[in-house]
């Protein structure tokens, strides 16, 4: 499990949270959950979004049917448009 300071630091280096004040980053960090999805489906197109997934390490492949349409890497987010 990542500590709040680590989560805030990770958030700071994402495009989405780059200009957000530290106190807001800490508040967001307090609501974050450290989850390992290695080899599993994060979400399926058309599902309601439960939250935003921030990739801390590794690569997430985005598929539409049998076609890979994009990849997201550490520091990027997925699920914001789910």
C-alpha positions as CSV (number, residue, x, y, z in Angstrom):
1,X,0.0,0.0,0.0
2,X,1.3,3.4,-1.0
3,X,1.6,6.1,1.7
4,X,-0.1,9.5,1.3
5,X,3.2,11.3,0.5
6,X,3.9,8.8,-2.3
7,X,0.4,9.1,-3.7
8,X,0.6,12.9,-3.7
9,X,4.0,12.8,-5.5
10,X,2.6,10.4,-8.1
11,X,-0.4,12.7,-8.7
12,X,1.8,15.7,-9.0
13,X,3.6,14.2,-12.1
14,X,0.3,13.5,-14.0
15,X,-1.0,15.9,-16.6
16,X,-4.4,15.9,-14.9
17,X,-3.1,16.9,-11.5
18,X,0.0,18.9,-12.3
19,X,-1.3,22.3,-11.3
20,X,-3.4,21.3,-8.4
21,X,-2.5,22.7,-5.0
22,X,-0.8,20.4,-2.5
23,X,-3.7,20.4,0.0
24,X,-6.1,19.2,-2.8
25,X,-3.6,16.5,-3.8
26,X,-3.5,15.3,-0.2
27,X,-7.3,15.2,-0.1
28,X,-7.4,13.2,-3.4
29,X,-4.6,11.0,-2.2
30,X,-6.7,10.2,1.0
31,X,-9.5,8.9,-1.2
32,X,-7.3,6.8,-3.5
33,X,-7.2,3.0,-3.3
34,X,-4.1,1.0,-4.2
35,X,-5.3,-1.8,-6.5
36,X,-3.4,-4.4,-8.5
37,X,-5.2,-5.3,-11.8
38,X,-2.4,-7.3,-13.3
39,X,-3.9,-9.4,-16.1
40,X,-7.5,-8.4,-15.4
41,X,-10.1,-6.2,-17.0
42,X,-10.4,-2.7,-15.4
43,X,-13.7,-1.9,-17.1
44,X,-15.8,-2.6,-20.2
45,X,-17.0,0.0,-22.7
46,X,-20.4,1.3,-21.7
47,X,-20.1,0.5,-18.0
48,X,-20.6,3.4,-15.6
49,X,-17.4,4.7,-14.2
50,X,-16.7,4.1,-10.5
51,X,-13.6,6.2,-10.5
52,X,-10.5,7.2,-12.3
53,X,-7.6,4.8,-12.6
54,X,-4.1,6.3,-12.4
55,X,-1.4,4.0,-13.7
56,X,1.5,3.9,-11.3
57,X,3.6,1.3,-13.1
58,X,3.2,-0.9,-16.2
59,X,1.1,-0.6,-19.3
60,X,-2.7,-0.7,-19.7
61,X,-3.9,-1.8,-23.2
62,X,-7.2,-0.3,-24.4
63,X,-9.2,-2.6,-26.7
64,X,-12.3,-2.2,-28.8
65,X,-13.4,-5.8,-29.6
66,X,-10.4,-7.6,-30.9
67,X,-8.5,-4.4,-31.8
68,X,-6.0,-2.7,-29.5
69,X,-6.7,1.0,-29.9
70,X,-4.3,2.6,-27.4
71,X,-1.9,2.0,-24.6
72,X,-1.5,4.0,-21.4
73,X,1.6,4.1,-19.2
74,X,2.7,5.1,-15.8
75,X,1.5,8.6,-15.0
76,X,-1.5,8.4,-17.3
77,X,-5.1,7.9,-16.4
78,X,-7.8,5.6,-17.8
79,X,-11.5,5.3,-17.0
80,X,-12.3,9.0,-17.0
81,X,-14.6,8.5,-20.1
82,X,-15.9,5.1,-19.2
